[in-house]
Amino acid sequence: MKRSAAQQAPAHGFEIVRTVGLALPDVEAVTKYDGSPMLKRGGSFMAGVATHPSAEPDTLVVRADVDERALLLEDAPETYYLTDYYRRYPLVLVRLSRIDRDALRDLLSVSWRLTAEKARKGTRR
Protein backbone atom coordinates (compact mmCIF):
# COMPACT_ATOMS: atom_id res chain seq x y z
CA MET A 1 0.00 0.00 0.00
CA LYS A 2 1.45 3.36 -1.00
CA ARG A 3 1.39 6.11 1.61
CA SER A 4 0.31 9.61 0.70
CA ALA A 5 2.76 12.52 0.81
CA ALA A 6 1.10 13.74 4.01
CA GLN A 7 2.09 10.51 5.70
CA GLN A 8 5.72 10.55 4.69
CA ALA A 9 8.46 12.37 6.59
CA PRO A 10 11.84 12.98 5.01
CA ALA A 11 14.34 10.35 6.10
CA HIS A 12 16.86 12.99 7.15
CA GLY A 13 14.30 14.44 9.61
CA PHE A 14 13.97 11.16 11.43
CA GLU A 15 17.73 10.57 11.29
CA ILE A 16 18.18 13.39 13.80
CA VAL A 17 15.48 11.83 16.00
CA ARG A 18 17.16 8.43 15.67
CA THR A 19 20.58 9.84 16.61
CA VAL A 20 19.26 11.72 19.64
CA GLY A 21 17.03 8.83 20.75
CA LEU A 22 19.69 6.14 20.42
CA ALA A 23 21.91 8.13 22.81
CA LEU A 24 19.44 7.17 25.56
CA PRO A 25 19.86 3.79 27.29
CA ASP A 26 17.87 0.78 26.05
CA VAL A 27 16.40 2.56 23.01
CA GLU A 28 16.16 0.75 19.71
CA ALA A 29 15.29 2.05 16.25
CA VAL A 30 12.80 -0.17 14.45
CA THR A 31 10.52 -0.10 11.45
CA LYS A 32 6.76 -0.38 11.87
CA TYR A 33 4.62 -2.71 9.80
CA ASP A 34 3.91 0.17 7.40
CA GLY A 35 7.60 0.88 6.83
CA SER A 36 7.77 4.02 8.96
CA PRO A 37 10.62 4.43 11.46
CA MET A 38 10.12 4.57 15.21
CA LEU A 39 11.96 4.37 18.51
CA LYS A 40 11.11 1.86 21.22
CA ARG A 41 12.28 1.26 24.74
CA GLY A 42 11.76 -2.21 26.16
CA GLY A 43 9.44 -3.06 23.29
CA SER A 44 7.17 -0.06 23.97
CA PHE A 45 6.57 2.87 21.64
CA MET A 46 8.54 6.00 22.44
CA ALA A 47 8.46 8.12 19.25
CA GLY A 48 7.94 7.73 15.52
CA VAL A 49 6.89 9.33 12.30
CA ALA A 50 3.23 10.36 12.42
CA THR A 51 1.51 8.35 9.69
CA HIS A 52 -2.16 9.16 10.21
CA PRO A 53 -3.50 11.35 7.39
CA SER A 54 -4.55 14.01 9.91
CA ALA A 55 -0.90 14.76 10.73
CA GLU A 56 1.07 17.34 8.79
CA PRO A 57 4.04 16.21 6.70
CA ASP A 58 7.38 15.96 8.52
CA THR A 59 5.73 15.31 11.89
CA LEU A 60 7.01 13.27 14.79
CA VAL A 61 4.64 11.65 17.28
CA VAL A 62 6.04 11.28 20.80
CA ARG A 63 4.75 9.70 24.00
CA ALA A 64 3.86 12.54 26.38
CA ASP A 65 2.19 13.07 29.71
CA VAL A 66 -1.21 14.69 29.07
CA ASP A 67 -0.56 17.58 31.50
CA GLU A 68 2.92 18.19 30.06
CA ARG A 69 1.41 18.02 26.57
CA ALA A 70 -1.03 20.81 27.45
CA LEU A 71 1.89 23.02 28.49
CA LEU A 72 3.81 22.28 25.30
CA LEU A 73 0.77 23.09 23.17
CA GLU A 74 0.20 26.35 25.04
CA ASP A 75 3.85 27.45 25.13
CA ALA A 76 4.88 26.55 21.57
CA PRO A 77 1.89 25.93 19.26
CA GLU A 78 4.12 26.55 16.25
CA THR A 79 6.13 23.44 17.22
CA TYR A 80 3.66 21.15 19.01
CA TYR A 81 0.12 20.30 17.96
CA LEU A 82 -2.61 17.66 18.06
CA THR A 83 -5.26 16.42 15.72
CA ASP A 84 -8.54 14.88 16.80
CA TYR A 85 -7.18 11.43 15.97
CA TYR A 86 -4.16 11.73 18.30
CA ARG A 87 -5.89 13.72 21.08
CA ARG A 88 -7.22 10.60 22.85
CA TYR A 89 -3.73 9.13 23.31
CA PRO A 90 -0.90 10.26 25.64
CA LEU A 91 1.05 11.66 22.69
CA VAL A 92 2.06 14.98 21.19
CA LEU A 93 2.77 15.83 17.56
CA VAL A 94 5.96 17.73 16.76
CA ARG A 95 6.80 19.68 13.62
CA LEU A 96 10.35 18.48 13.00
CA SER A 97 11.22 21.63 11.09
CA ARG A 98 10.41 23.72 14.17
CA ILE A 99 12.20 21.87 16.99
CA ASP A 100 15.89 22.33 17.82
CA ARG A 101 18.16 19.52 18.90
CA ASP A 102 18.16 20.49 22.61
CA ALA A 103 14.36 20.61 22.78
CA LEU A 104 14.20 17.29 20.90
CA ARG A 105 16.63 15.74 23.40
CA ASP A 106 14.48 16.98 26.31
CA LEU A 107 11.28 15.73 24.69
CA LEU A 108 12.72 12.29 23.95
CA SER A 109 14.15 12.08 27.49
CA VAL A 110 10.67 12.65 28.91
CA SER A 111 9.24 10.07 26.50
CA TRP A 112 12.01 7.66 27.56
CA ARG A 113 11.02 8.07 31.22
CA LEU A 114 7.30 7.70 30.50
CA THR A 115 7.94 4.58 28.44
CA ALA A 116 9.87 3.06 31.35
CA GLU A 117 6.98 3.86 33.71
CA LYS A 118 4.51 2.23 31.31
CA ALA A 119 6.68 -0.89 31.12
CA ARG A 120 6.92 -1.12 34.92
CA LYS A 121 3.17 -0.77 35.32
CA GLY A 122 2.66 -3.49 32.71
CA THR A 123 4.78 -5.96 34.67
CA ARG A 124 2.95 -5.47 37.98
CA ARG A 125 0.32 -8.01 38.86
N, C-alpha and C positions, 0 to 999 in steps of 0.2 A: 504494500500500500504506500503510495507516494504522499509525503506530508506537504502541506501548503507552505508557502513562504512565511506566513505568520507563525508557523510552528517551528521554524528552523532558526537556530542561532549560529552565528559564525563560529567556526571551530576555534579561532584564535581567542574569542571572548571567553569560551569555557576553559581554554588552556591556562589562563590566569587564575581562574577559579580552581582548577585542578592543582596547579602549583602551590597556591596558598593553602588549599585544603589538605594536600598530602603532607604538608609540614606539620600537621597535627597528628598526635599518636593514634594508631589503630584505624586510620582512615584509608579506604580503598576507593579507587576510581573504577567504575564499572559502566557497562552499557545496558540500558533498559531493553525490554523486548521490542520496542519500536525503533531502536538504534540510537536513541538520544543518550548523551553522557550524564552520569550522576555520581555523587559521592555518597558513600555509606560508611557507617561506623557500626561494627558488630552486627552487620547484616541489616541494619535499619537505615532508612532514608535520612540523609542529612541535607543535601542540596542537589539540584539538577536543572537542566534546561526546561523551561516551562513549555509544554507541548500542547496544552489545551488551546483551541482556536480563540478563546477570549483573551489570551495573553498577547501582549505586543511582541513584535520581533525582538530578538536579542535580550530576552528576559530570563533571569535566573529565579527559580523558586527555592526558598530556604525555609527549613523548620524554624519556627519562631514562637515564643510565648505570646499569647493573645494580648496581654497587657503591654508588653514590650512592643509588639507590632503596632498597637494604637499610637504609641509615642513616635515610632519611626514614621508612620503615615502622617502624623501631625507636623513633625519637625522637618521632614524632607519629602514632601509629596512629589517633587520632581524626580526623586530617586526611587522611592518605595510606593507601591500601589497594590490594590486588590481588584479582582473582578468578582462578580457574583459567584462564579464557579468555585473559586479558591477561598472565599470568605468563610466557609463553614469548617475549614481545616486550620490547624495551628501552623500556618505558613504565611510568608510574605513574599511578594513579587518584587524583584529588583531590576531596574533598568541598568544593564551592565555598562552602558556608555556613560552613565552618570555617577558611578561609584568609584572612589579611589581605592588603591590597594590597602591602605590602613583600615578604612571603613569595612572593606571586604573581609580582611583578616578578623576584625572584631565581630562581624556578623557571623562568620563561619565558626568562630570560637564559641559563640553563644549557641549556635546550632549543634556544635560538637557536644557541649555540656547537656543540652536538652535531649539529644539522642541517647547519651549515656543514661540519663534519668529514665527515659522511656524503656530502655533495655533492662534496667534494674527492676522497674515496676513489673515488667513482663515476666521476670523470673521468680517473683514472689508468689507464694501459694497460700 
